[in-house]
Amino acid sequence: MRWRKRIFVLWALLSVCALTAWSQDAADSQAVRPSGVAGPVRKAKAVKAKQSADDNSESSAPKAKKSKESADDDVESSGSKQKASKSTHARSRRARVKSKETEESAPAPTEYTPEGIPKTTAASVIVVDANSGKILYEKNADQVRPPASTQKLLTALIVAESGFLDRSVTVQPIDTMADPVKLNIKAGDTYQRIDLLRALLVKSPNDVARCLARDNAGSIEAFAEVMNRRAQGLGAVHSHFVNPNGLPVPGQYSSARDLSLIARAAYANPTIRSIVCLPQLVFRYANGRTRELENTNKLLRRLPYCNGMKTGYTDAAGKCLIASGTRPGKDVIVVVLGDSSSHVWRDASALLSWGLVM
């Protein structure tokens, strides 16, 4: 009798639990089932829990990756900042140079005459055919003006024509007295003439000009006489030279026409022709130290058809440039004297381009 009561109580408890579970399932099913959808669905709570878990697992990897990337960025940033702090002075200097270069390399567009000739702001200009000597254009070509360092073409021509360029030259104390632009060669140092000639035409140092002149003629005064004789022989009758480097002194002058005659002779010299086209040059000092010299003629880097020749500047002369260019069957030389920093490259470029298509 006792075991029957126990079975009945157990059965009653099971029935109550079953009814309760069925009621809960029915309530849950009704709560999460979308309208119009039949059949059982998962419990909303279970689905949300799984989705949340998936979201957490997916987002945890990017977060970890992001944290790693942030850490890497911090390391790079820290390294960059440290590197930047060490090169602040160098960057500032490059910025100033770049600013100056941008100012000079982005002048106003070139204007043209009704005949299609480029207008220039230079005081004197001439454009000639380098082979025939035919004058293609001129403006105040015979006006006497300071030539600045463009006259170093004549210095170089005399040295090149004298030959023996593999001979040694010993620098004397008097050669170094030539501020402001110097290569800082030292008295007692020995160089080959050809090395000094290359430096003269590429970087235009005044001490090198004095050294070559003194070596060639014995003194600066004697070399000036050689310069004047050679200029006269070329027909440069509106010129007079006192020193080999173009630093301003009383009684030193030339003209665009005369400089074009000198430039034509220099252009015809194979040695000079092979040097003036060099965008840069590595110069080795007597003590073994090397220095890269960048050509002062910016047109060599801007115009693919430019192949020389020589720049010049003093306060009295203004910006001066002798530029040469070539294309198949034609060679042109342009002389620009008394121009401004913002216009000299534009003027010379326009005239050179115009002359080559004439």
Secondary structure, DSSP 8 states (H G I E B T S, - for coil): -HHHHHHHHHHHHHHHHHHHHHHHHHHHHHHH--TT--S----HHHHHHHHHHHHHHHHHHHHHHHHHHHHHHHHHHHHHHHHHHHTHHHHHHHHHHHHHHHHHHS-----B-TTS-B----SEEEEEETTT--EEEEESTT--B--GGGGHHHHHHHHHHH--TTSEEE--GGGG---SS-----TT-EEEHHHHHHHHHHH--HHHHHHHHHHHHSSHHHHHHHHHHHHHHTT-TT-B-SSSS----TT-BB-HHHHHHHHHHHHT-HHHHHHHT-SEEEEE-TTS-EEEEE-S-THHHH-TTEEEEEEEEETTTEEEEEEEEEETTEEEEEEEEEE-TTTHHHHHHHHHHHHHH-
